[in-house]
Amino acid sequence: MTIEILDENTINKISAGEVVERPLNVVKELVENALDAKATSISVEIEKAGKKLIRVCDNGCGMDKEDLQLSIKRHATNKIKTFEDLANIVSLGFRGEALPSIASISMFDIKTQQQEKSSGWQLSIEGNKVSNLQPWAGSGGTIAEVRNLFFNTPVREKFLKTDTTEKSKIISCIDEIALVKNDINFKVICDNKTISDYQKTDSKIKRIEDVLGKDMSKKLKHIFFSHQKVEIDAFITTRENSLAQKKLQYLFVNGRCVNYPKWLIHSVYQAYKQAIPIGRYPGIIMFLKTNPADIDINVHPTKREIKFAKENEMYELFYSFIKGSVESDAPSNIINLQTQEEPYINRDYKTNYSFGKSYSKPYGKPFSSPKDVTVEDYKNLYSTTRHTVGQQTEIIHADNCKFVGQVFTTYILVEKDDTFYIIDQHAAQERVRYEMFSNQISKKSLNIQQFLIPEVFELSSPKAIILKSQLETFNKLGFSVEEFGDNTFRLTSYPALLGFKINFIEIIDVLLEFLADEKTTDIERINETIIRTACRSSIKAGDKLQDRQAIELMKDLFACNMPWTCPHGRPTVYTLTQADLEKFFKRT
């Protein structure tokens, strides 16, 4: 096969594949262009999740005829002039590939007018071929319209998810940008309906409240720190307000929305490690300012990845600052870091991202598979009763099995033949609830409990869109949810098996996160998500059990189809044989 130089059309489509994977990428590029044009008001309109139409209007500086024609050329940009300029990038877009990439896979139209001019120009492109350039009389700014995205690359459209999911991703993107650009007006219109309308404000917390809701904004603590290399302005959750998901973790560097580098997210999690329970996550919205020369944003075409100079030093700085802020009892204040304590962490974070600890025991074994004991063995294991006379408790033996008791208010102890069983009460009840709920769903015999007073809750715009499209699904699962305003809902009933102590709004929130990442609605997987989340209301380590409670739990566990692990894969039972003990005490 001979080597050939690709034609310009093919090159543009390949470049588009790097920049435009979904409608979200188009919206992001066009909005960033509007921001770089010094716009103070931006509106985004989409139809059919952006596949039919994306229209971004701004009141920025606009372009003249020559710049408009150059804007659709590859590698054309007004953001940099030389290679050295890459070290001091302050604009959001700079590669000069976004517009030609978008134009190559859509029907593209730009109308633009400079603020001081009385008229402007309109440029129409189809598949990267200019079809029309004519004068246009409008207002100062730019209107970019993208129609029939992927019309000439239909294979890419097959990889998109549902319209609801794609629409939610676009709204989430605008929300993310709106968080850091609180001095800009943003409006989002989906299928002729206004979804978001954020008015500019001088207050970051007010914009957070507008975007994420009042309930979330009240959970956040404002912290500030200024160092010779970096300035951190952040809003974080405290020890009492940890979250069920890790989605509320935003990082903005010099006004740009970026992903957390691995070293930084590790630093944050280590700082929170002793403050929040396992399975809970911190919420943190961090606005960071630093010298552009100390970061590299030219890592990926989407500009989401970022590199920092002197990561080791920065790691320690962030760890000490966040840890001190989390552990401080002050509700909301400016934290001044005076000294840096020596954190108890693995310093070699580049090679070992250990968020927990692992250890081994010399004797005994976790009961983790049916190879050790069969389900029938489990069911035969339970055969005991227990009664109390005064303050004394008598253990009654049956079928050579003894219920011994509870230790550390965490483990249930059972003895049978030459084997000692230690049951994790929390993991055991997780397994029991999981199978009971699954059985009720499969048999369509779900018991429903009505609220005396419905729970009213507010969601962000992206999640509200998903919930509105999935109300029937939630109702089938026992959650009667009704619209109660634009982004407000009320919950009137719930599955009785989950109990009344659970945070149902948290379950709904977790389900919406799940649905946002799925292309189709899989009821079985949704059931699993509900049950896994609901497990947090199960008996916990540290809960004192009455003897009857412990016996009933043991009985229910041994009746399960898969009693050896909880739904998360943790073992429910640890076995210790008489031979293990004799070996340990050197009796053999």
C-alpha positions as CSV (number, residue, x, y, z in Angstrom):
1,M,0.0,0.0,0.0
2,T,1.4,3.4,-1.0
3,I,1.5,6.4,1.2
4,E,-0.8,9.2,0.2
5,I,-1.6,12.7,1.6
6,L,-5.2,12.9,2.8
7,D,-7.5,15.3,1.2
8,E,-8.6,18.4,3.1
9,N,-12.1,17.2,3.6
10,T,-11.0,13.9,5.2
11,I,-8.5,15.8,7.4
12,N,-11.2,18.1,8.6
13,K,-13.5,15.2,9.5
14,I,-10.7,13.4,11.4
15,S,-10.0,16.7,13.3
16,A,-13.7,17.0,14.0
17,G,-13.7,13.5,15.6
18,E,-11.1,14.8,18.1
19,V,-13.0,17.9,19.0
20,V,-16.7,16.9,18.4
21,E,-17.8,13.6,19.9
22,R,-21.3,14.8,20.7
23,P,-23.5,17.9,20.6
24,L,-22.1,18.9,24.0
25,N,-18.7,19.6,22.5
26,V,-20.2,22.0,19.9
27,V,-22.0,23.9,22.6
28,K,-18.9,24.2,24.7
29,E,-16.7,25.4,21.9
30,L,-19.2,28.0,20.8
31,V,-19.9,29.3,24.3
32,E,-16.1,29.6,25.0
33,N,-15.7,31.6,21.8
34,A,-18.5,33.9,23.0
35,L,-16.7,34.4,26.3
36,D,-13.4,35.1,24.6
37,A,-15.2,37.7,22.5
38,K,-16.0,39.5,25.9
39,A,-19.7,38.7,25.8
40,T,-21.7,39.6,28.9
41,S,-24.9,37.8,27.8
42,I,-25.0,34.4,26.1
43,S,-28.0,32.3,25.1
44,V,-27.9,28.7,24.0
45,E,-30.8,27.2,22.1
46,I,-31.0,23.5,21.1
47,E,-33.5,21.2,19.4
48,K,-33.6,17.4,19.6
49,A,-30.7,17.4,22.0
50,G,-28.5,19.5,19.7
51,K,-28.7,17.1,16.7
52,K,-31.2,19.2,14.9
53,L,-30.2,22.7,16.0
54,I,-27.6,24.4,18.2
55,R,-27.8,28.2,18.3
56,V,-25.5,30.3,20.4
57,C,-26.1,34.0,20.5
58,D,-23.8,36.5,22.2
59,N,-23.3,40.3,22.6
60,G,-19.5,40.1,22.2
61,C,-17.2,42.1,20.0
62,G,-18.1,40.4,16.7
63,M,-16.0,40.0,13.6
64,D,-15.4,41.9,10.4
65,K,-15.6,40.3,7.0
66,E,-11.9,39.2,6.8
67,D,-11.9,37.7,10.3
68,L,-15.1,35.8,9.6
69,Q,-13.7,34.2,6.5
70,L,-10.5,33.2,8.4
71,S,-12.4,31.9,11.4
72,I,-13.4,28.7,9.5
73,K,-9.8,28.0,8.4
74,R,-7.8,25.3,10.2
75,H,-5.2,26.6,12.6
76,A,-6.5,30.2,12.3
77,T,-6.8,32.0,15.6
78,N,-6.5,35.4,17.2
79,K,-5.6,33.9,20.6
80,I,-1.9,33.2,20.0
81,K,0.7,34.4,17.5
82,T,3.9,32.4,18.4
83,F,4.7,29.1,20.1
84,E,5.9,31.0,23.1
85,D,2.4,32.4,23.6
86,L,1.3,28.9,24.7
87,A,3.1,29.5,28.0
88,N,0.8,32.4,28.9
89,I,-2.7,31.3,27.6
90,V,-5.5,33.2,29.3
91,S,-8.2,32.7,26.7
92,L,-10.6,29.6,26.7
93,G,-10.1,28.7,23.1
94,F,-6.8,28.9,21.2
95,R,-6.3,25.9,18.9
96,G,-8.1,27.4,15.9
97,E,-9.7,24.1,15.0
98,A,-13.2,24.2,16.6
99,L,-15.1,26.1,13.9
100,P,-13.7,24.3,10.8
101,S,-14.2,21.0,12.7
102,I,-17.8,21.8,13.5
103,A,-18.5,23.1,9.9
104,S,-17.1,19.9,8.4
105,I,-19.9,17.7,9.9
106,S,-22.9,20.1,9.9
107,M,-24.8,22.8,8.1
108,F,-23.1,25.8,9.7
109,D,-24.1,29.5,9.7
110,I,-22.5,32.5,11.3
111,K,-24.0,36.0,11.6
112,T,-21.7,38.5,13.1
113,Q,-21.4,42.3,13.6
114,Q,-18.9,44.4,15.3
115,Q,-20.3,46.6,18.1
116,E,-19.4,49.9,16.6
117,K,-20.6,49.0,13.1
118,S,-24.1,49.4,11.6
119,S,-24.1,46.1,9.7
120,G,-22.2,42.9,9.6
121,W,-21.8,39.7,7.6
122,Q,-23.4,36.2,7.3
123,L,-21.4,33.1,6.3
124,S,-23.1,29.8,5.4
125,I,-21.2,26.5,5.2
126,E,-22.3,23.0,4.4
127,G,-19.8,20.2,5.1
128,N,-17.0,22.7,5.2
129,K,-17.9,24.1,1.8
130,V,-18.7,27.8,1.8
131,S,-22.1,28.2,0.1
132,N,-22.8,31.9,0.8
133,L,-21.3,35.1,2.1
134,Q,-23.5,38.1,2.3
135,P,-24.1,41.3,4.3
136,W,-26.2,41.0,7.4
137,A,-27.9,43.7,9.4
138,G,-28.5,42.7,13.0
139,S,-27.0,43.7,16.3
140,G,-23.5,43.7,17.8
141,G,-22.2,40.2,18.6
142,T,-22.3,36.8,17.0
143,I,-25.0,34.2,16.3
144,A,-23.6,30.7,15.5
145,E,-26.1,28.1,14.2
146,V,-25.3,24.5,13.8
147,R,-28.0,22.4,12.0
148,N,-28.1,18.7,11.3
149,L,-25.0,17.7,13.2
150,F,-23.3,14.6,11.9
151,F,-25.4,14.6,8.7
152,N,-22.4,13.4,6.7
153,T,-21.0,11.2,9.4
154,P,-24.0,9.2,10.5
155,V,-21.9,6.5,12.2
156,R,-21.0,9.0,15.0
157,E,-24.7,9.6,15.8
158,K,-25.1,5.9,16.5
159,F,-22.8,6.3,19.5
160,L,-24.9,9.0,21.1
161,K,-27.1,8.2,24.1
162,T,-30.7,9.1,24.5
163,D,-31.9,12.6,23.7
164,T,-32.6,13.2,27.4
165,T,-29.1,12.2,28.4
166,E,-27.5,14.3,25.7
167,K,-29.6,17.3,26.6
168,S,-28.7,16.9,30.2
169,K,-25.0,16.8,29.4
170,I,-25.4,20.1,27.5
171,I,-27.2,21.8,30.3
172,S,-24.6,20.5,32.8
173,C,-21.9,22.0,30.6
174,I,-23.6,25.4,30.7
175,D,-24.1,25.2,34.4
176,E,-20.5,24.4,34.9
177,I,-19.4,27.4,32.9
178,A,-22.0,29.6,34.6
179,L,-20.5,28.7,38.0
180,V,-17.2,30.2,37.2
181,K,-18.5,33.1,35.0
182,N,-21.0,34.5,37.5
183,D,-20.6,38.0,35.9
184,I,-22.3,36.7,32.7
185,N,-26.0,36.3,31.9
186,F,-26.7,32.7,30.6
187,K,-30.0,31.5,29.1
188,V,-30.7,27.9,27.9
189,I,-33.6,27.1,25.7
190,C,-34.5,23.4,24.9
191,D,-37.1,22.7,22.3
192,N,-38.6,26.1,22.7
193,K,-38.8,26.0,26.5
194,T,-36.5,28.0,28.8
195,I,-34.6,25.7,31.1
196,S,-32.1,28.0,32.7
197,D,-31.9,31.8,33.0
198,Y,-29.0,32.9,35.2
199,Q,-28.6,36.6,35.8
200,K,-25.1,38.0,36.4
201,T,-24.1,38.6,40.0
202,D,-21.1,39.7,41.9
203,S,-21.6,36.8,44.4
204,K,-20.2,33.4,43.8
205,I,-22.4,31.8,46.4
206,K,-25.5,33.4,44.7
207,R,-24.5,31.8,41.4
208,I,-23.9,28.5,43.2
209,E,-27.4,28.8,44.7
210,D,-28.9,29.6,41.3
211,V,-27.2,26.6,39.6
212,L,-27.1,23.9,42.2
213,G,-30.1,25.0,44.4
214,K,-30.5,26.5,47.8
215,D,-30.3,23.1,49.6
216,M,-26.8,22.4,48.3
217,S,-25.5,26.0,48.7
218,K,-26.4,25.9,52.4
219,K,-24.2,22.8,52.9
220,L,-21.1,24.6,51.6
221,K,-18.4,26.4,53.6
222,H,-16.5,29.2,52.0
223,I,-12.7,29.1,52.4
224,F,-9.9,31.2,50.9
225,F,-6.2,30.9,50.8
226,S,-3.5,33.0,49.1
227,H,0.0,31.7,48.5
228,Q,2.9,33.1,46.5
229,K,2.2,30.6,43.8
230,V,-1.6,30.1,43.9
231,E,-4.8,31.7,45.1
232,I,-7.6,29.3,46.2
233,D,-11.2,30.4,46.6
234,A,-13.4,27.4,47.4
235,F,-16.7,26.2,48.7
236,I,-16.6,22.8,50.4
237,T,-18.8,20.4,52.3
238,T,-18.1,19.9,56.0
239,R,-17.9,16.8,58.1
240,E,-21.7,16.8,58.6
241,N,-22.6,17.3,54.9
242,S,-20.8,14.6,53.0
243,L,-22.5,13.4,49.8
244,A,-23.6,10.1,48.3
245,Q,-21.9,10.8,45.0
246,K,-18.7,12.4,43.9
247,K,-20.2,14.4,41.1
248,L,-20.1,17.8,43.0
249,Q,-16.4,18.3,42.5
250,Y,-15.6,21.2,40.2
251,L,-12.2,22.7,39.5
252,F,-11.7,26.0,37.7
253,V,-8.2,27.1,36.9
254,N,-7.8,30.7,35.7
255,G,-11.5,30.7,34.7
256,R,-11.3,27.4,32.8
257,C,-13.4,24.3,33.7
258,V,-10.9,21.4,33.9
259,N,-10.8,17.8,35.3
260,Y,-9.1,17.3,38.7
261,P,-5.5,16.0,38.1
262,K,-5.0,12.6,39.9
263,W,-2.6,14.1,42.4
264,L,-5.0,16.9,43.4
265,I,-8.1,14.6,43.8
266,H,-5.9,12.3,45.9
267,S,-4.8,15.2,48.0
268,V,-8.4,16.3,48.6
269,Y,-9.5,12.7,49.5
270,Q,-6.7,12.3,51.9
271,A,-7.6,15.6,53.5
272,Y,-11.2,14.4,54.0
273,K,-10.2,10.8,54.9
274,Q,-10.8,11.0,58.6
275,A,-13.7,13.4,58.4
276,I,-16.2,11.5,56.4
277,P,-17.4,7.8,56.4
278,I,-16.3,5.3,53.8
279,G,-18.7,5.4,50.9
280,R,-19.4,9.1,51.3
281,Y,-17.7,11.9,49.2
282,P,-16.7,15.5,49.6
283,G,-18.3,18.3,47.7
284,I,-15.8,20.9,46.6
285,I,-16.1,23.8,44.1
286,M,-12.6,25.2,43.7
287,F,-11.7,28.4,41.9
288,L,-7.9,28.5,41.5
289,K,-5.8,31.3,40.1
290,T,-2.1,30.8,39.2
291,N,0.5,32.0,36.8
292,P,-0.3,30.7,33.3
293,A,3.3,29.8,32.9
294,D,3.0,27.3,35.8
295,I,0.3,25.2,34.1
296,D,0.0,23.4,30.7
297,I,-3.5,23.4,29.2
298,N,-2.3,22.2,25.8
299,V,-2.7,18.6,26.7
300,H,-5.9,17.5,25.0
301,P,-8.1,18.9,22.2
302,T,-11.1,19.3,24.5
303,K,-8.8,21.3,26.9
304,R,-10.2,19.4,29.9
305,E,-6.8,18.1,31.1
306,I,-4.3,20.3,32.8
307,K,-0.7,19.9,34.1
308,F,0.9,21.8,37.0
309,A,4.5,22.5,37.6
310,K,6.0,21.3,40.9
311,E,3.2,18.9,41.7
312,N,4.8,17.6,44.9
313,E,4.9,21.0,46.4
314,M,1.3,21.7,45.3
315,Y,0.1,18.4,46.7
316,E,1.3,19.3,50.2
317,L,-0.1,22.8,49.9
318,F,-3.6,21.6,49.0
319,Y,-3.6,18.8,51.5
320,S,-2.8,21.0,54.5
321,F,-5.2,23.7,53.4
322,I,-8.2,21.5,52.8
323,K,-7.5,19.3,55.8
324,G,-7.3,22.3,58.1
325,S,-10.5,23.8,56.6
326,V,-12.5,20.6,56.9
327,E,-11.5,20.1,60.6
328,S,-12.1,23.7,61.5
329,D,-15.4,24.2,63.4
330,A,-15.9,27.6,62.0
331,P,-19.0,27.5,59.8
332,S,-17.9,29.9,57.1
333,N,-14.8,32.0,57.2
334,I,-11.5,32.8,55.6
335,I,-8.8,30.3,56.6
336,N,-5.3,31.5,56.9
337,L,-2.8,28.7,56.8
338,Q,0.0,29.4,59.2
339,T,1.9,26.2,59.4
340,Q,1.9,23.0,57.4
341,E,1.5,19.9,59.6
342,E,3.1,16.6,58.5
343,P,0.2,14.7,56.9
344,Y,0.0,11.0,57.6
345,I,-0.1,9.9,53.9
346,N,1.8,8.0,51.3
347,R,4.1,10.6,49.8
348,D,4.7,8.7,46.6
349,Y,1.3,9.6,45.3
350,K,2.5,9.2,41.7
351,T,2.9,5.5,42.0
352,N,0.5,4.6,44.8
353,Y,-3.0,6.0,45.0
354,S,-4.1,3.9,48.0
355,F,-7.3,5.5,49.4
356,G,-7.7,2.8,52.0
357,K,-5.6,0.2,53.9
358,S,-5.1,-3.4,53.2
359,Y,-3.9,-6.0,55.6
360,S,-3.8,-9.8,56.1
361,K,-4.4,-12.0,59.1
362,P,-2.3,-15.1,59.9
363,Y,-5.2,-17.4,60.6
364,G,-8.9,-17.6,59.6
365,K,-10.4,-16.9,56.2
366,P,-13.1,-14.7,54.8
367,F,-16.1,-16.6,53.7
368,S,-16.4,-15.3,50.2
369,S,-17.6,-18.1,47.9
370,P,-19.8,-21.2,47.8
371,K,-16.8,-23.4,47.5
372,D,-16.3,-23.0,51.3
373,V,-19.9,-23.7,52.4
374,T,-23.0,-24.2,50.3
375,V,-26.2,-22.3,50.6
376,E,-27.8,-25.4,52.1
377,D,-25.1,-25.5,54.7
378,Y,-26.0,-21.9,55.6
379,K,-29.7,-22.8,55.9
380,N,-28.8,-25.7,58.2
381,L,-26.6,-23.6,60.3
382,Y,-29.5,-21.6,61.7
383,S,-31.2,-23.7,64.4
384,T,-31.3,-22.0,67.7
385,T,-33.6,-20.1,70.1
386,R,-32.7,-17.8,73.0
387,H,-34.6,-16.6,76.0
388,T,-33.9,-14.2,78.9
389,V,-34.6,-14.7,82.6
390,G,-34.1,-11.4,84.5
391,Q,-30.7,-10.1,83.6
392,Q,-29.2,-13.5,82.7
393,T,-29.2,-14.9,79.2
394,E,-29.3,-18.6,78.5
395,I,-28.1,-20.1,75.3
396,I,-30.1,-23.1,74.1
397,H,-28.4,-25.6,71.8
398,A,-30.1,-27.2,68.8
399,D,-28.6,-29.3,66.0
400,N,-25.2,-28.6,67.5
401,C,-25.4,-24.9,66.7
402,K,-24.9,-22.0,69.2
403,F,-25.8,-18.4,68.9
404,V,-23.1,-16.9,71.0
405,G,-23.9,-13.1,70.9
406,Q,-22.7,-9.8,69.6
407,V,-19.2,-8.3,69.9
408,F,-18.0,-4.7,69.3
409,T,-21.7,-3.9,68.5
410,T,-20.8,-4.9,65.0
411,Y,-20.5,-8.7,64.7
412,I,-22.8,-11.6,65.4
413,L,-21.1,-14.8,66.7
414,V,-22.2,-18.3,65.8
415,E,-20.7,-21.7,66.6
416,K,-21.4,-24.9,64.8
417,D,-19.4,-28.2,65.1
418,D,-15.7,-27.2,64.8
419,T,-16.2,-23.9,63.1
420,F,-16.8,-20.4,64.5
421,Y,-18.7,-17.9,62.3
422,I,-18.3,-14.1,62.6
423,I,-21.1,-12.3,60.8
424,D,-20.9,-8.6,59.8
425,Q,-24.3,-7.3,60.8
426,H,-24.3,-4.4,58.4
427,A,-23.2,-6.5,55.4
428,A,-25.7,-9.2,56.4
429,Q,-28.7,-6.9,56.4
430,E,-27.6,-5.3,53.1
431,R,-27.7,-8.8,51.5
432,V,-31.1,-9.5,53.1
433,R,-32.7,-6.2,52.0
434,Y,-31.2,-6.6,48.5
435,E,-32.8,-10.0,47.9
436,M,-36.1,-9.1,49.5
437,F,-36.5,-6.0,47.4
438,S,-35.4,-7.8,44.2
439,N,-38.0,-10.5,44.9
440,Q,-40.8,-8.0,45.4
441,I,-39.9,-6.2,42.2
442,S,-39.7,-9.4,40.1
443,K,-43.0,-10.7,41.5
444,K,-44.6,-7.2,41.1
445,S,-45.7,-7.4,44.8
446,L,-44.0,-4.2,45.9
447,N,-45.5,-2.8,49.1
448,I,-45.9,1.0,49.0
449,Q,-45.9,3.4,52.0
450,Q,-47.5,6.8,51.8
451,F,-46.0,9.9,53.3
452,L,-48.2,11.7,55.8
453,I,-46.6,14.9,54.5
454,P,-45.0,14.7,51.0
455,E,-41.3,15.6,50.7
456,V,-40.7,18.6,48.5
457,F,-37.3,18.9,46.8
458,E,-35.5,20.9,44.2
459,L,-33.1,19.7,41.5
460,S,-30.6,21.3,39.2
461,S,-31.8,21.8,35.6
462,P,-30.0,18.8,34.1
463,K,-31.3,16.4,36.7
464,A,-34.8,17.9,36.5
465,I,-34.9,17.1,32.8
466,I,-34.0,13.5,33.4
467,L,-36.5,13.1,36.2
468,K,-39.3,14.6,34.2
469,S,-38.6,12.1,31.4
470,Q,-38.5,9.1,33.8
471,L,-41.4,9.8,36.1
472,E,-43.2,6.6,34.9
473,T,-40.1,4.6,35.7
474,F,-39.8,6.0,39.2
475,N,-43.5,5.2,39.8
476,K,-43.0,1.6,38.8
477,L,-40.3,1.3,41.4
478,G,-42.6,2.6,44.2
479,F,-41.5,6.2,44.2
480,S,-44.5,8.4,43.5
481,V,-42.9,11.6,42.2
482,E,-44.9,14.6,40.9
483,E,-43.8,17.9,39.3
484,F,-44.3,20.8,41.7
485,G,-42.8,23.7,39.8
486,D,-40.1,24.2,37.1
487,N,-37.3,22.3,38.8
488,T,-39.2,21.3,42.0
489,F,-40.9,18.0,42.7
490,R,-42.7,16.2,45.6
491,L,-42.4,12.6,46.7
492,T,-45.7,11.2,48.0
493,S,-44.8,7.5,48.5
494,Y,-41.9,5.1,48.7
495,P,-41.2,1.3,48.8
496,A,-42.1,0.2,52.4
497,L,-39.3,-2.3,52.5
498,L,-36.7,0.5,52.5
499,G,-37.9,1.7,55.9
500,F,-38.6,5.3,57.0
501,K,-35.1,6.3,58.2
502,I,-33.6,6.4,54.7
503,N,-32.9,9.6,52.8
504,F,-35.2,9.1,49.8
505,I,-34.1,12.3,48.1
506,E,-30.5,10.9,48.1
507,I,-31.7,7.7,46.4
508,I,-33.5,9.7,43.7
509,D,-30.3,11.8,43.2
510,V,-28.2,8.7,42.9
511,L,-30.6,7.2,40.4
512,L,-30.5,10.4,38.3
513,E,-26.7,10.2,38.2
514,F,-27.1,6.6,37.0
515,L,-29.7,7.5,34.3
516,A,-27.6,10.4,33.1
517,D,-24.8,7.9,32.1
518,E,-27.0,5.3,30.5
519,K,-28.2,5.0,26.9
520,T,-31.3,3.0,27.8
521,T,-33.4,2.5,30.9
522,D,-32.6,-0.9,32.4
523,I,-35.1,-1.6,35.2
524,E,-33.0,-4.4,36.7
525,R,-29.9,-2.2,36.9
526,I,-32.0,0.6,38.4
527,N,-33.4,-1.8,41.0
528,E,-29.8,-2.7,41.9
529,T,-28.9,1.0,42.2
530,I,-31.8,1.7,44.5
531,I,-31.0,-1.2,46.7
532,R,-27.3,-0.4,47.0
533,T,-28.1,3.1,48.0
534,A,-30.8,2.0,50.4
535,C,-28.4,-0.3,52.1
536,R,-26.9,2.7,53.9
537,S,-30.0,2.7,56.1
538,S,-29.3,-0.9,57.2
539,I,-28.1,-1.9,60.6
540,K,-24.7,-0.2,61.0
541,A,-21.6,-1.2,62.8
542,G,-22.0,0.1,66.3
543,D,-25.7,-0.6,66.5
544,K,-26.7,-2.5,69.6
545,L,-28.9,-5.5,68.6
546,Q,-31.4,-7.2,70.8
547,D,-30.9,-11.0,70.9
548,R,-34.1,-11.5,68.9
549,Q,-33.0,-9.0,66.3
550,A,-29.6,-10.8,65.9
551,I,-31.2,-14.2,65.6
552,E,-33.8,-13.0,63.0
553,L,-31.0,-11.4,61.0
554,M,-28.9,-14.6,61.1
555,K,-32.0,-16.6,60.0
556,D,-32.8,-14.2,57.1
557,L,-29.2,-14.2,55.9
558,F,-28.9,-18.0,55.8
559,A,-32.2,-18.1,53.8
560,C,-30.7,-15.8,51.0
561,N,-29.7,-17.2,47.7
562,M,-26.2,-15.6,47.9
563,P,-25.5,-15.1,51.6
564,W,-21.8,-15.0,51.4
565,T,-21.4,-11.4,50.2
566,C,-23.2,-8.1,50.5
567,P,-24.5,-6.4,47.3
568,H,-21.2,-4.5,47.1
569,G,-19.1,-7.7,47.1
570,R,-17.9,-7.5,50.7
571,P,-17.9,-10.8,52.6
572,T,-20.7,-11.2,55.2
573,V,-19.1,-14.0,57.1
574,Y,-15.6,-14.8,58.4
575,T,-14.8,-18.4,59.4
576,L,-12.4,-19.6,62.0
577,T,-12.0,-23.3,62.6
578,Q,-10.9,-25.1,65.7
579,A,-7.7,-26.2,63.8
580,D,-6.9,-22.5,63.1
581,L,-7.1,-21.7,66.8
582,E,-5.0,-24.8,67.8
583,K,-2.4,-23.8,65.2
584,F,-2.3,-20.2,66.6
585,F,-1.9,-21.4,70.2
586,K,0.6,-24.0,69.1
587,R,-1.5,-26.9,70.4
588,T,-0.7,-29.0,67.4
